Amino acid sequence: MLNFFKQNKKNNKSKLKILSGYNFRYRNVGKESEKNIIKYANHFNFDYEFNKTNLFERDFFWLKIKMLIENLENDNDHDFFLWLDADTFFCRYVNILENVDKSKHIFVHNQYYKSKHKCNLPNTNYLTEVPNVGVLMARNTKWSLNFFKNVWNKRKYLKHYWPDQAAFMDELGNTAEISKITNNNPDKKTISKFYFLNGQWNSMPKKNYKNPENNEVSNFYFYPIIIHLAGIRRRDRILFIKKYKNLFI
């Protein structure tokens, strides 16, 4: 039986701490992701914390926001915190801190999303940019802390089908997919604090990756650094891990 607890590694010289977590229901995917993340962390001497619990005050998706807030409030030893969903897998040893503008505050990838809004033109669909918070890094600043506190406080999204992500989109100002198509308009001050990771850091296979004939928009990037099995059914995630484990570090 899998024991649930917080697992930590602490190195006094590490500038980055990786955060992740999963519950018992998600253990078959989460434990494979955990092993992969630890390999990456050890390679670069990064610290990590895994929160493995069945008890949480909200939908489990909100765990990332809570862990980021707790670390930003209480941890003065690390400059950056990298949240990784428990269905992410590193495919290459690339140091994220050497591939971003470290003067920014929040780091996330904008995926392309086939909009729920209908276009009046024939044979035409809208594609919108939607931040995917499955791979999410924050610099240890007061601005980052306030941003995530504001996300946490958006209780109107507690029952939303994208709970934490919708709250994040709202605080950023990228709200086309949770309001009107014209509402992807972050203010300049907010957007100036963001660094948008390229797709290799959050490469997502199609939900129906076994069916090449479906018309889902692809957010899978060639030569990925991180593969993120977002939105795929749990049993298909397990099949993907078994079939394509040669892709992972």
PEKASUL-V665288 format. One record per residue. N is the residue number from 1. RES is the residue in one small letter. OMEGA is omega in whole degrees, -180 to 180 (* if undefined). BURIAL is # if it has 16 or more other C-alpha atoms within 10 Angstrom, else .. D_LAST is the distance of its C-alpha to the last C-alpha in Angstrom with 1 decimal. Layout:
# PEKASUL-V665288
n=N res=RES omega=OMEGA burial=BURIAL d_last=D_LAST
n=N res=RES omega=OMEGA burial=BURIAL d_last=D_LAST
This chain:
# PEKASUL-V665288
n=1 res=m omega=-179 burial=. d_last=26.0
n=2 res=l omega=177 burial=. d_last=23.5
n=3 res=n omega=-177 burial=. d_last=25.0
n=4 res=f omega=-173 burial=# d_last=24.9
n=5 res=f omega=172 burial=. d_last=25.1
n=6 res=k omega=178 burial=. d_last=23.7
n=7 res=q omega=-175 burial=. d_last=20.9
n=8 res=n omega=166 burial=. d_last=20.8
n=9 res=k omega=-176 burial=. d_last=19.7
n=10 res=k omega=177 burial=. d_last=22.1
n=11 res=n omega=-174 burial=. d_last=22.1
n=12 res=n omega=-177 burial=. d_last=25.3
n=13 res=k omega=-176 burial=. d_last=23.8
n=14 res=s omega=178 burial=# d_last=21.0
n=15 res=k omega=-176 burial=. d_last=22.0
n=16 res=l omega=175 burial=# d_last=19.5
n=17 res=k omega=178 burial=# d_last=19.0
n=18 res=i omega=180 burial=# d_last=16.6
n=19 res=l omega=175 burial=# d_last=18.5
n=20 res=s omega=179 burial=# d_last=17.7
n=21 res=g omega=177 burial=# d_last=19.7
n=22 res=y omega=179 burial=# d_last=20.7
n=23 res=n omega=-175 burial=# d_last=23.7
n=24 res=f omega=-179 burial=. d_last=24.5
n=25 res=r omega=-174 burial=. d_last=24.9
n=26 res=y omega=-168 burial=. d_last=21.3
n=27 res=r omega=-174 burial=# d_last=19.8
n=28 res=n omega=174 burial=# d_last=18.3
n=29 res=v omega=-175 burial=# d_last=15.9
n=30 res=g omega=-177 burial=# d_last=15.8
n=31 res=k omega=176 burial=# d_last=14.9
n=32 res=e omega=176 burial=# d_last=11.6
n=33 res=s omega=-180 burial=# d_last=10.9
n=34 res=e omega=180 burial=# d_last=12.2
n=35 res=k omega=-179 burial=. d_last=10.0
n=36 res=n omega=-179 burial=# d_last=6.8
n=37 res=i omega=180 burial=# d_last=9.2
n=38 res=i omega=177 burial=# d_last=10.5
n=39 res=k omega=179 burial=. d_last=7.6
n=40 res=y omega=-179 burial=# d_last=7.7
n=41 res=a omega=-179 burial=# d_last=11.5
n=42 res=n omega=-180 burial=. d_last=12.0
n=43 res=h omega=-178 burial=. d_last=10.5
n=44 res=f omega=-180 burial=. d_last=13.2
n=45 res=n omega=175 burial=# d_last=15.6
n=46 res=f omega=174 burial=# d_last=15.9
n=47 res=d omega=178 burial=# d_last=17.8
n=48 res=y omega=175 burial=# d_last=17.2
n=49 res=e omega=176 burial=# d_last=19.4
n=50 res=f omega=178 burial=# d_last=19.0
n=51 res=n omega=-178 burial=# d_last=22.3
n=52 res=k omega=-174 burial=# d_last=22.6
n=53 res=t omega=173 burial=. d_last=26.2
n=54 res=n omega=-176 burial=. d_last=28.4
n=55 res=l omega=177 burial=. d_last=31.1
n=56 res=f omega=-170 burial=. d_last=30.9
n=57 res=e omega=-180 burial=. d_last=33.9
n=58 res=r omega=170 burial=. d_last=32.7
n=59 res=d omega=-171 burial=. d_last=30.5
n=60 res=f omega=178 burial=# d_last=27.0
n=61 res=f omega=-178 burial=# d_last=25.8
n=62 res=w omega=-177 burial=# d_last=27.8
n=63 res=l omega=-179 burial=# d_last=25.8
n=64 res=k omega=-179 burial=# d_last=23.7
n=65 res=i omega=-180 burial=# d_last=27.1
n=66 res=k omega=-179 burial=# d_last=28.5
n=67 res=m omega=178 burial=# d_last=25.6
n=68 res=l omega=179 burial=# d_last=25.7
n=69 res=i omega=-178 burial=# d_last=29.4
n=70 res=e omega=-180 burial=. d_last=29.5
n=71 res=n omega=178 burial=# d_last=27.2
n=72 res=l omega=179 burial=# d_last=29.0
n=73 res=e omega=-165 burial=. d_last=32.3
n=74 res=n omega=-174 burial=. d_last=31.6
n=75 res=d omega=177 burial=. d_last=28.9
n=76 res=n omega=-175 burial=. d_last=30.2
n=77 res=d omega=-176 burial=# d_last=27.5
n=78 res=h omega=179 burial=# d_last=24.8
n=79 res=d omega=-176 burial=# d_last=25.2
n=80 res=f omega=174 burial=# d_last=22.6
n=81 res=f omega=-178 burial=# d_last=21.2
n=82 res=l omega=175 burial=# d_last=18.2
n=83 res=w omega=175 burial=# d_last=18.4
n=84 res=l omega=174 burial=# d_last=15.6
n=85 res=d omega=-176 burial=# d_last=16.8
n=86 res=a omega=170 burial=# d_last=15.6
n=87 res=d omega=176 burial=# d_last=14.4
n=88 res=t omega=-177 burial=# d_last=11.8
n=89 res=f omega=176 burial=# d_last=8.1
n=90 res=f omega=179 burial=# d_last=6.0
n=91 res=c omega=180 burial=# d_last=5.0
n=92 res=r omega=176 burial=. d_last=6.1
n=93 res=y omega=177 burial=. d_last=7.6
n=94 res=v omega=-178 burial=. d_last=11.0
n=95 res=n omega=-177 burial=. d_last=13.6
n=96 res=i omega=-178 burial=. d_last=15.3
n=97 res=l omega=178 burial=. d_last=18.5
n=98 res=e omega=-175 burial=. d_last=18.9
n=99 res=n omega=179 burial=. d_last=18.8
n=100 res=v omega=172 burial=. d_last=21.5
n=101 res=d omega=-173 burial=. d_last=25.1
n=102 res=k omega=175 burial=# d_last=25.2
n=103 res=s omega=178 burial=. d_last=28.9
n=104 res=k omega=-174 burial=# d_last=28.2
n=105 res=h omega=-178 burial=# d_last=28.0
n=106 res=i omega=-172 burial=# d_last=25.8
n=107 res=f omega=-175 burial=# d_last=22.8
n=108 res=v omega=178 burial=# d_last=22.0
n=109 res=h omega=173 burial=# d_last=21.3
n=110 res=n omega=177 burial=# d_last=24.4
n=111 res=q omega=174 burial=# d_last=23.7
n=112 res=y omega=-174 burial=# d_last=26.4
n=113 res=y omega=176 burial=# d_last=28.4
n=114 res=k omega=-168 burial=# d_last=31.1
n=115 res=s omega=173 burial=# d_last=33.9
n=116 res=k omega=-179 burial=. d_last=36.0
n=117 res=h omega=-178 burial=. d_last=39.0
n=118 res=k omega=177 burial=. d_last=40.9
n=119 res=c omega=-178 burial=. d_last=42.0
n=120 res=n omega=180 burial=. d_last=45.6
n=121 res=l omega=-179 burial=. d_last=44.8
n=122 res=p omega=176 burial=. d_last=44.5
n=123 res=n omega=-177 burial=. d_last=41.1
n=124 res=t omega=177 burial=. d_last=39.5
n=125 res=n omega=172 burial=. d_last=37.0
n=126 res=y omega=168 burial=. d_last=35.9
n=127 res=l omega=178 burial=. d_last=32.4
n=128 res=t omega=174 burial=# d_last=31.8
n=129 res=e omega=-179 burial=# d_last=29.2
n=130 res=v omega=178 burial=# d_last=27.8
n=131 res=p omega=177 burial=# d_last=25.5
n=132 res=n omega=-171 burial=# d_last=22.6
n=133 res=v omega=175 burial=# d_last=22.1
n=134 res=g omega=172 burial=# d_last=18.9
n=135 res=v omega=-168 burial=# d_last=17.3
n=136 res=l omega=-179 burial=# d_last=20.1
n=137 res=m omega=178 burial=# d_last=20.7
n=138 res=a omega=172 burial=# d_last=24.1
n=139 res=r omega=-175 burial=# d_last=25.8
n=140 res=n omega=-179 burial=# d_last=27.9
n=141 res=t omega=177 burial=# d_last=31.2
n=142 res=k omega=179 burial=. d_last=34.3
n=143 res=w omega=178 burial=. d_last=33.9
n=144 res=s omega=180 burial=# d_last=30.4
n=145 res=l omega=-180 burial=# d_last=31.9
n=146 res=n omega=179 burial=. d_last=34.9
n=147 res=f omega=-176 burial=# d_last=32.9
n=148 res=f omega=173 burial=# d_last=30.9
n=149 res=k omega=177 burial=# d_last=34.1
n=150 res=n omega=177 burial=. d_last=35.7
n=151 res=v omega=-178 burial=# d_last=32.9
n=152 res=w omega=-175 burial=# d_last=33.4
n=153 res=n omega=179 burial=. d_last=37.1
n=154 res=k omega=-174 burial=# d_last=37.1
n=155 res=r omega=-180 burial=. d_last=38.2
n=156 res=k omega=180 burial=. d_last=39.4
n=157 res=y omega=-177 burial=# d_last=35.9
n=158 res=l omega=-179 burial=# d_last=35.5
n=159 res=k omega=-180 burial=. d_last=36.3
n=160 res=h omega=179 burial=. d_last=34.7
n=161 res=y omega=170 burial=. d_last=32.2
n=162 res=w omega=-167 burial=. d_last=29.8
n=163 res=p omega=-178 burial=# d_last=31.0
n=164 res=d omega=-177 burial=# d_last=28.8
n=165 res=q omega=178 burial=# d_last=27.9
n=166 res=a omega=178 burial=# d_last=31.6
n=167 res=a omega=178 burial=# d_last=32.6
n=168 res=f omega=179 burial=# d_last=30.1
n=169 res=m omega=180 burial=# d_last=31.3
n=170 res=d omega=-179 burial=# d_last=34.9
n=171 res=e omega=177 burial=# d_last=34.5
n=172 res=l omega=-176 burial=# d_last=32.8
n=173 res=g omega=176 burial=# d_last=35.5
n=174 res=n omega=-169 burial=# d_last=33.4
n=175 res=t omega=-177 burial=# d_last=35.3
n=176 res=a omega=-175 burial=# d_last=36.1
n=177 res=e omega=174 burial=# d_last=34.4
n=178 res=i omega=176 burial=# d_last=36.1
n=179 res=s omega=-179 burial=. d_last=39.5
n=180 res=k omega=-179 burial=. d_last=41.0
n=181 res=i omega=-178 burial=# d_last=39.3
n=182 res=t omega=-170 burial=. d_last=40.9
n=183 res=n omega=171 burial=. d_last=39.3
n=184 res=n omega=-173 burial=# d_last=36.1
n=185 res=n omega=176 burial=. d_last=37.8
n=186 res=p omega=177 burial=# d_last=36.2
n=187 res=d omega=-173 burial=. d_last=38.7
n=188 res=k omega=-179 burial=. d_last=38.1
n=189 res=k omega=-180 burial=. d_last=37.9
n=190 res=t omega=-175 burial=. d_last=35.0
n=191 res=i omega=180 burial=. d_last=33.1
n=192 res=s omega=-180 burial=. d_last=33.5
n=193 res=k omega=-173 burial=. d_last=31.4
n=194 res=f omega=168 burial=# d_last=28.3
n=195 res=y omega=-178 burial=# d_last=25.5
n=196 res=f omega=-179 burial=# d_last=24.0
n=197 res=l omega=176 burial=# d_last=20.3
n=198 res=n omega=-171 burial=# d_last=19.7
n=199 res=g omega=178 burial=# d_last=18.1
n=200 res=q omega=179 burial=# d_last=14.7
n=201 res=w omega=179 burial=# d_last=14.2
n=202 res=n omega=-175 burial=# d_last=15.4
n=203 res=s omega=-171 burial=# d_last=15.1
n=204 res=m omega=173 burial=# d_last=16.8
n=205 res=p omega=176 burial=# d_last=17.5
n=206 res=k omega=178 burial=# d_last=21.2
n=207 res=k omega=178 burial=# d_last=22.4
n=208 res=n omega=-173 burial=. d_last=23.8
n=209 res=y omega=179 burial=. d_last=21.0
n=210 res=k omega=-177 burial=. d_last=22.6
n=211 res=n omega=-176 burial=. d_last=25.8
n=212 res=p omega=-176 burial=. d_last=25.9
n=213 res=e omega=-179 burial=. d_last=29.5
n=214 res=n omega=-174 burial=. d_last=29.2
n=215 res=n omega=178 burial=. d_last=30.2
n=216 res=e omega=177 burial=. d_last=27.7
n=217 res=v omega=-179 burial=. d_last=26.6
n=218 res=s omega=171 burial=# d_last=23.1
n=219 res=n omega=178 burial=# d_last=20.8
n=220 res=f omega=-176 burial=# d_last=17.8
n=221 res=y omega=179 burial=# d_last=16.9
n=222 res=f omega=178 burial=. d_last=15.9
n=223 res=y omega=-175 burial=. d_last=12.7
n=224 res=p omega=170 burial=# d_last=11.4
n=225 res=i omega=176 burial=# d_last=9.7
n=226 res=i omega=168 burial=# d_last=10.0
n=227 res=i omega=-177 burial=# d_last=11.0
n=228 res=h omega=-176 burial=# d_last=13.9
n=229 res=l omega=-175 burial=# d_last=15.8
n=230 res=a omega=172 burial=# d_last=19.0
n=231 res=g omega=-179 burial=. d_last=22.3
n=232 res=i omega=179 burial=# d_last=21.1
n=233 res=r omega=-175 burial=. d_last=22.9
n=234 res=r omega=-178 burial=# d_last=21.3
n=235 res=r omega=178 burial=. d_last=21.7
n=236 res=d omega=173 burial=. d_last=20.3
n=237 res=r omega=-180 burial=# d_last=17.2
n=238 res=i omega=178 burial=# d_last=16.8
n=239 res=l omega=179 burial=. d_last=17.5
n=240 res=f omega=-179 burial=# d_last=14.9
n=241 res=i omega=-179 burial=# d_last=12.1
n=242 res=k omega=-174 burial=. d_last=13.6
n=243 res=k omega=-172 burial=. d_last=14.3
n=244 res=y omega=-178 burial=. d_last=11.2
n=245 res=k omega=178 burial=. d_last=8.4
n=246 res=n omega=178 burial=. d_last=7.7
n=247 res=l omega=-172 burial=# d_last=6.9
n=248 res=f omega=176 burial=# d_last=3.8
n=249 res=i omega=* burial=# d_last=0.0
